[in-house]
């Protein structure tokens, strides 16, 4: 099946990217349901999609991105505002799916369709409610370990044609090392930061997320998840900091959730890990 999809993608690359993007938009629509309900402990299956006022939403108004545009960001039943988060999550997931299918090899693109939605889900929950559900977070770790065995090329092991089981063992070992490094480094940062600041520096969800990125991307990806995520977090916080300090003349009181920044770093490494490692090596060595 995957081979047939690869052939179709090779023959019709643009059309394949469009189909992947449409699939991503539909997945993003489901992620919106998860982002809204999981932090509240609600089922993501029932009831069907409803407006905040309780009225059911017709399926033609629930189409990814298009539904929000048709309604102009307002609920049809009560006129209440519909968060911009809904079309953004759908659009981001669509772009990620299309990019994964276009830029990555077939097996790694298939893995991306599991890895990337989980990162979008966790980032969305943290942005919306400052809460990261344990279920999808632990699923990220478990899926990374399982898929490392199923797709050893995820960690660059696919050359032992005479002994393919060795590739699976090596890939799993890389995934486990990634989990261990991701867990350890965030745990130490959290422990030392808490001692120095006198309050909790990082949450347990950050530890699990970094372990999950390590399961998919290895120990280097786990390291980049933390330090690259820190850089992304600083960059995203700068506009608010500058506005508060130099325009409003007050102290910056905003809270920047770290999970979205870590998730963004995980996405970057998944797509361009070797290039980032090479760039870092050249920068360190002058």
Secondary structure, DSSP 8 states (H G I E B T S, - for coil): -HHHHHHHHHHSHHHHHHHHHHHHHHHHHHHHHHHHHGGGT--SSSS--B-TTS-B--GGGSSTTHHHHHHTTB-TTT--B--THHHHHHHHHHHHHHHHHHHS-HHHHHHHHHHHHHHHHHHHHHHHHS---HHHHHHHHHHHHHHHHH-GGGGT----SS-HHHHHHHHHHHHHHHHHHHHHHHHHHHHHHHHHHSS--S-HHHHHHHHHHHHHHHHHHHHHHHHHHHHHHHHHHHHHHHIIIIIS-S-------HHHHHHHHHHHHHHHHHHHHHHHHHHHT-
